[in-house]
Amino acid sequence: MARAESPGQERRAAARKDDVIQVRAMASTKALLIRAAAMRGQKLSEFMLESARREAENALLDQRSFFLDDECHAAFVAMLDAPSAPPEKLKELMRRKPAWDR
């Protein structure tokens, strides 16, 4: 008969890490990482993984080059060239008298 897992056990099982990343580093770099991890109250592996993940996400979000086929490029340029109307809320705000002029 199978045992039912508690919700906590299910979450831990779902969050189980199943891959390994190995890194070689100079002793001075490792010491620096250990100090920084300790300062944040983290284990070295937690600190390294969190830092690497954050940098990876930033690198991907900061990507400045993208490529479009001719049709998509034309549509993109048309959107950039099209005049835009300011939102109604902005027009309202600009019509208001500033507080210092009241």
C-alpha positions, -999 to 999 in steps of 0.1 A, spaced: 0 0 0 15 34 -10 19 61 16 4 95 9 29 123 11 22 154 31 21 187 12 55 197 26 71 164 14 55 169 -21 70 204 -23 105 192 -12 103 164 -38 93 188 -65 122 212 -56 148 184 -54 179 193 -73 191 167 -97 220 182 -116 255 191 -107 276 220 -117 314 218 -110 337 248 -111 374 251 -106 386 283 -90 417 299 -75 419 297 -37 416 335 -34 384 335 -54 369 307 -33 378 326 -1 361 357 -14 330 337 -23 329 321 11 332 355 29 304 369 7 282 339 13 287 341 51 279 378 51 245 369 36 240 339 58 241 314 29 260 283 21 287 287 -6 267 267 -31 235 287 -24 254 319 -28 271 309 -60 240 295 -76 218 325 -67 245 349 -80 251 330 -112 214 327 -119 208 364 -113 237 373 -137 224 349 -163 189 364 -161 204 399 -164 225 389 -194 195 375 -212 173 405 -203 201 429 -213 204 414 -248 205 443 -272 206 425 -305 176 408 -320 169 396 -355 137 398 -375 128 385 -409 119 411 -436 82 411 -428 86 414 -391 112 441 -395 89 462 -417 61 459 -392 85 468 -364 98 499 -382 62 509 -391 53 508 -354 83 529 -345 76 554 -372 38 557 -364 29 588 -345 17 580 -310 -10 599 -291 -4 607 -255 -27 587 -231 -58 605 -219 -46 605 -183 -14 624 -194 -34 650 -212 -56 655 -181 -25 659 -160 -10 685 -184 -42 705 -184 -42 708 -146 -28 739 -129 4 731 -109 1 732 -71 26 761 -69 4 783 -92 -28 778 -73 
